Amino acid sequence: MASAERNVYLDQVVAQSAQLEQDLRVKKAPMAQAPAPGGGGDTSNRARRSAAEAATTPPTAVDVRVTGFGPWKTVLVPPNAFVVHTRRGRDKPLHLGLGTSFRYRSATDSYLVVPGTMQTILLNAFCICRELQGVLVQAYVQWIVQDIATAYRKLDFGDASDPMRLVNLQLKEQAEAAIKDKVATMSVHEVLSDKQPIIEELTARLRGVAESNQEAQGAGDSDTGLGLRIVTVQIKEAVVTSARLWENLQKPFRSEQGQLARLAELGAQEIITGRELASQRLDQLQRLENDRELADLKARNAAVAFDRDAAERLRRGEREQADARALASQASETTLHELELEQQRHAQETEMRRLRLELEQTLQRLTLDHDLAVARDRAEQLHAAALLELERDRVSQDIANGRSPEAVQAELIARLPEIVAKLPKPDELRTVNLSGADGGSLAGIVAELAAAVTAIRSAVSRG
């Protein structure tokens, strides 16, 4: 029975809070091991002493390194950590600030290193509301060190492994007390629906305790506050611890939503039923209309079939009569057709003879034209050759006419034997005396030759 009333949502919230707290824990790397033996001289001795001191020093939350040995040690502080360095016999710290490194004397000095980063506190406050019902309020608070000069005097940062542990526990207790006080004045519905009053109350309480009063600081009173500053305060969850009450709180909304869902389902079902009935009625009307149209169609088809058969019988009778008339007239049409074919054949033969005659005439005309063209070309060639010969003779005559008497005389003398050889043998011999002429001159010689030629021609003409 107890397991049936278990609040599963509450268990999930608590488990998530535990996991988040585990994730927020600072994980430190293991300390460096001492160097292996084997080095010589002062260097190995100093290394062994440093390793021994490091082994006796507990691990710290802040990565602070101490270098050197003896009175020449130096403390190296990271830039995100506050340091308070005091010395015996001094009322005020030698070094006080953020990320300040300094010389350190182990015999007279002491120092405190506090992280300067923002801290997160997870709160799981089990409260009792106005109706005396258990409520788990899960919240977180984030804060930082604002005034280290005030904080180191009023808060305990002595835990070297986790300097903020005690401060976080103190602030956590105060925050849970503030949440419980505020929830005690509120109802369950107010806690679950509006968390802003809890945030405002928690913020006012924590800031009144942790932060310094600005007016008091201005008046010279620096003892107010803890030197811290509250960055933010948030409420993550508010869960009723009783599973039965949690179920009862959810029932009205669930019932209302179930009612709306059921009404919507009934409305949808009603709409679907109406549409189904309308669809069925429409189907029946459509079926009746289809049956009526089918009957009309069958009647029309029967009438059409009867008309088609009657028309077919009439057409066949007309076709038989037409065939008989066609057979009667087909013989005469065949004779006429044969006569037309014979006439067409004679016409074609006549046309073929006419075409053949025209082709022969055309061929003869082309042959005559070709012969005339060949004869004309030959005559033109002969005429051109005659013209060329005449032109050659004319040119030769021009050349001969243009020769000098001496050239003519020399040619005549050279051809005299040929001329004499071609002369016929005379039946009688006549002598022409050329002595009367001037035989010493050219004119005389030509005159004698001319006389001789004349005599020869007269003799030839008589013979």
Buried (B, 14 or more C-beta within 10 A) or exposed (E): EEEEEEBEEBEEBBEEBEEBBEEEEEEEEEEEEBEEEEEEEEEBEBBBEBBEEBEEEEEBBBBBEBEEBEEEBEBEBBEEBBBBBBBEEEEEBBBBEBEBBBBBEEEEBEBBBBBBEEBBBBBBBEBEBEEEBBBBBBBBBBBEBBBBBBBBEEBEBEBBEBBBBBBBEBBBEBBBEBBBBBBEEBEBEBBBEEBEBBBEBBBEBBBBBBBBBEEEBEEEEBEBBBBBBBEEBEBBBBBBBBBEBBEEBEEEEEEEEEEEEEEEEEEEEEEEEEEEEEEEEEEEEEEEEEEEEEEEEEEEEEEEEEEEEEEEEEEEEEEEEEEEEEEEEEEEEEEEEEEEEEEEEEEEEEEEEEEEEEEEEEEEEEEEEEEEEEEEEEEEEEEEEEEEEEEEEEEEEEEEEEEEEEEEBEEEEEEEEEEEEEEEEEEEEEEEEBEEBEEEEEEBBBBBBEBEEEEBEEBEEEE
